[in-house]
Amino acid sequence: MIVRIGLTGGVASGKSTVTAILESLGAQILDADVLARELVAPGQPALDAIVQHWGSEYLQADGRLDRARLRARVFGDPAARKWLEALLHPQIRQLFLERSQQLQKKQPAAILVWVVPLLVENHYQPLLDQILVVDCPRSLQIARLQQRPGWSAAQIEAVLAAQLDRVQRNAAADYVISNEKDLGGLREAVLVFWNILHKGHGFA
């Protein structure tokens, strides 16, 4: 039977790196950010709704969503963020379920990882078998975000404020992977989790 693992963590905690490691080990990946990009692609109803709600200035010259502009808007305006989440999250959840069912028909014994940044906030737990949290101190999150292009100090603070408190997120986890060291240390921690997962579910 397919095993659904929910992977989450704060912004810049290392979710993408852990996802890549799990995929290299054989896990099947469904990523909320990837699904969201599908939903707001040109011609999709969700993109039309965003333009109707906020205007065509949220489109780039090629007709694609200006994600940087949208990010600045929603993390600077709680009401805007709630509106966007109400638009996208039900559709993302439905896509997770549909894609999982499709995969289960092809690979009944797969390990499927749902990567969901706001997993706890949006109450995904009942849909999953285990919750895996990638964790690091707030100071490291800030340092990593400062190295990314296009992130102002105000945006960093707004994003961190919009996410669940680190203690609360970790409390919801079945397993926590700490990402405070180098890539080698992170990979080793993921391997430990992978081995525990296989023993617990009887995989070969």
C-alpha positions as CSV (number, residue, x, y, z in Angstrom):
1,M,0.0,0.0,0.0
2,I,1.2,3.5,-0.8
3,V,2.6,5.5,2.1
4,R,2.0,9.3,2.1
5,I,4.6,11.4,3.8
6,G,3.9,15.1,4.3
7,L,7.1,17.2,4.1
8,T,7.0,20.7,5.5
9,G,9.2,23.3,7.2
10,G,9.6,27.0,7.5
11,V,10.8,29.1,4.5
12,A,14.5,28.5,3.7
13,S,14.6,25.5,6.1
14,G,15.9,23.2,3.4
15,K,12.7,21.5,2.1
16,S,13.8,21.5,-1.5
17,T,17.1,19.9,-0.7
18,V,15.5,17.2,1.5
19,T,13.0,16.6,-1.3
20,A,15.8,16.1,-3.9
21,I,17.5,13.6,-1.6
22,L,14.3,11.7,-1.0
23,E,13.6,11.6,-4.7
24,S,17.1,10.3,-5.3
25,L,16.4,7.5,-2.9
26,G,13.2,6.5,-4.8
27,A,10.4,8.5,-3.3
28,Q,7.7,9.9,-5.6
29,I,7.3,13.7,-5.2
30,L,4.2,15.9,-5.3
31,D,5.1,19.6,-4.6
32,A,2.5,22.2,-3.7
33,D,4.5,24.9,-5.3
34,V,4.7,23.0,-8.6
35,L,0.9,22.4,-8.5
36,A,0.3,26.1,-7.7
37,R,2.4,27.1,-10.8
38,E,0.2,24.8,-12.9
39,L,-2.9,26.5,-11.6
40,V,-1.7,30.0,-12.4
41,A,-0.3,29.2,-15.8
42,P,-1.6,31.3,-18.7
43,G,-5.1,30.3,-19.7
44,Q,-6.0,28.8,-16.3
45,P,-9.0,30.0,-14.4
46,A,-7.0,30.8,-11.3
47,L,-4.8,33.2,-13.2
48,D,-7.8,34.9,-14.7
49,A,-9.3,35.3,-11.2
50,I,-6.1,36.9,-9.9
51,V,-6.0,39.4,-12.8
52,Q,-9.7,40.2,-12.4
53,H,-9.2,40.7,-8.7
54,W,-5.9,42.8,-8.7
55,G,-5.4,43.9,-12.3
56,S,-3.2,43.1,-15.3
57,E,-0.2,44.7,-13.7
58,Y,0.3,41.3,-12.0
59,L,1.1,39.8,-15.4
60,Q,4.5,39.8,-17.1
61,A,4.9,40.9,-20.7
62,D,4.6,37.2,-21.8
63,G,1.3,36.8,-20.0
64,R,2.7,34.8,-17.2
65,L,2.1,35.7,-13.5
66,D,4.5,38.1,-12.0
67,R,5.3,35.9,-9.0
68,A,7.7,38.4,-7.3
69,R,5.1,41.2,-7.5
70,L,2.4,38.8,-6.2
71,R,4.6,37.7,-3.3
72,A,5.3,41.2,-2.3
73,R,1.6,41.9,-2.3
74,V,0.3,38.9,-0.3
75,F,3.0,39.0,2.4
76,G,2.5,42.7,2.9
77,D,-1.3,42.4,3.1
78,P,-2.8,39.7,5.3
79,A,-6.2,40.1,3.6
80,A,-4.7,39.6,0.2
81,R,-2.9,36.5,1.4
82,K,-6.1,35.0,2.8
83,W,-7.9,35.7,-0.5
84,L,-5.1,34.0,-2.6
85,E,-5.0,31.0,-0.2
86,A,-8.8,30.7,-0.4
87,L,-8.5,30.6,-4.2
88,L,-5.6,28.2,-4.6
89,H,-5.4,25.9,-1.6
90,P,-8.6,23.9,-2.2
91,Q,-7.5,23.3,-5.8
92,I,-4.0,22.3,-4.7
93,R,-5.5,19.9,-2.2
94,Q,-7.7,18.3,-4.9
95,L,-4.7,17.9,-7.2
96,F,-2.7,16.2,-4.4
97,L,-5.5,13.7,-4.0
98,E,-6.0,13.1,-7.7
99,R,-2.3,12.7,-8.5
100,S,-1.9,10.4,-5.5
101,Q,-4.7,8.2,-6.7
102,Q,-3.2,8.0,-10.2
103,L,0.2,7.1,-8.8
104,Q,-1.3,4.4,-6.5
105,K,-2.7,2.7,-9.5
106,K,0.7,2.5,-11.2
107,Q,2.8,2.0,-8.1
108,P,0.8,0.5,-5.2
109,A,3.8,0.3,-2.9
110,A,5.3,3.7,-3.6
111,I,6.5,6.1,-1.0
112,L,4.8,9.4,-1.9
113,V,6.1,12.7,-0.5
114,W,3.7,15.7,-0.4
115,V,5.8,18.8,-0.1
116,V,3.5,21.4,1.5
117,P,5.0,24.6,3.0
118,L,1.8,25.4,4.9
119,L,0.9,21.8,5.7
120,V,0.0,22.3,9.4
121,E,-1.6,25.6,8.8
122,N,-3.9,24.1,6.2
123,H,-4.7,20.9,8.1
124,Y,-3.3,18.3,5.7
125,Q,-2.5,15.9,8.5
126,P,-5.6,13.7,8.1
127,L,-4.7,13.0,4.5
128,L,-1.2,11.7,5.3
129,D,0.4,8.8,7.1
130,Q,3.4,10.7,8.6
131,I,4.5,14.3,8.9
132,L,8.2,15.1,8.3
133,V,9.5,18.5,9.3
134,V,12.7,20.1,8.2
135,D,13.8,22.4,10.9
136,C,16.5,25.1,11.4
137,P,16.8,28.2,13.6
138,R,15.2,31.4,12.5
139,S,18.6,33.1,12.3
140,L,19.6,30.6,9.6
141,Q,16.3,31.1,7.7
142,I,17.0,34.9,7.6
143,A,20.6,34.4,6.5
144,R,19.6,32.1,3.7
145,L,16.8,34.4,2.5
146,Q,19.2,37.3,2.5
147,Q,21.3,35.4,-0.1
148,R,18.4,35.0,-2.4
149,P,17.8,37.7,-5.0
150,G,14.7,39.9,-4.6
151,W,14.1,39.4,-0.9
152,S,14.0,42.6,1.1
153,A,14.2,42.7,4.9
154,A,10.6,43.7,5.1
155,Q,9.5,40.7,2.9
156,I,11.6,38.3,5.0
157,E,10.0,39.4,8.2
158,A,6.5,39.3,6.6
159,V,7.0,35.7,5.3
160,L,8.4,34.5,8.6
161,A,5.5,36.2,10.5
162,A,2.9,34.5,8.2
163,Q,4.2,31.0,8.9
164,L,3.5,28.8,11.9
165,D,5.8,29.2,15.0
166,R,8.7,26.7,14.8
167,V,7.7,25.0,18.1
168,Q,4.2,24.5,16.9
169,R,5.3,23.1,13.6
170,N,7.7,20.7,15.2
171,A,5.1,19.5,17.7
172,A,2.9,18.4,14.7
173,A,5.7,16.2,13.3
174,D,6.2,12.5,13.5
175,Y,9.8,13.0,12.6
176,V,12.0,16.2,12.6
177,I,15.2,16.5,10.5
178,S,17.5,19.3,11.7
179,N,19.2,21.3,8.9
180,E,21.8,23.3,10.8
181,K,25.0,21.7,9.4
182,D,26.4,21.1,5.9
183,L,24.8,19.1,3.0
184,G,26.6,15.9,4.0
185,G,25.1,16.1,7.5
186,L,21.6,16.8,6.0
187,R,21.9,13.8,3.7
188,E,22.9,11.6,6.5
189,A,19.9,12.7,8.5
190,V,17.6,12.0,5.6
191,L,19.1,8.5,5.2
192,V,18.4,7.8,8.9
193,F,14.7,8.8,8.4
194,W,14.5,6.7,5.2
195,N,15.8,3.6,6.9
196,I,13.4,4.1,9.9
197,L,10.5,4.6,7.4
198,H,11.3,1.4,5.6
199,K,11.6,-0.7,8.8
200,G,8.4,0.8,10.1
201,H,6.4,0.0,7.0
202,G,8.1,-3.3,6.1
203,F,9.6,-2.3,2.9
204,A,12.5,-4.3,1.6
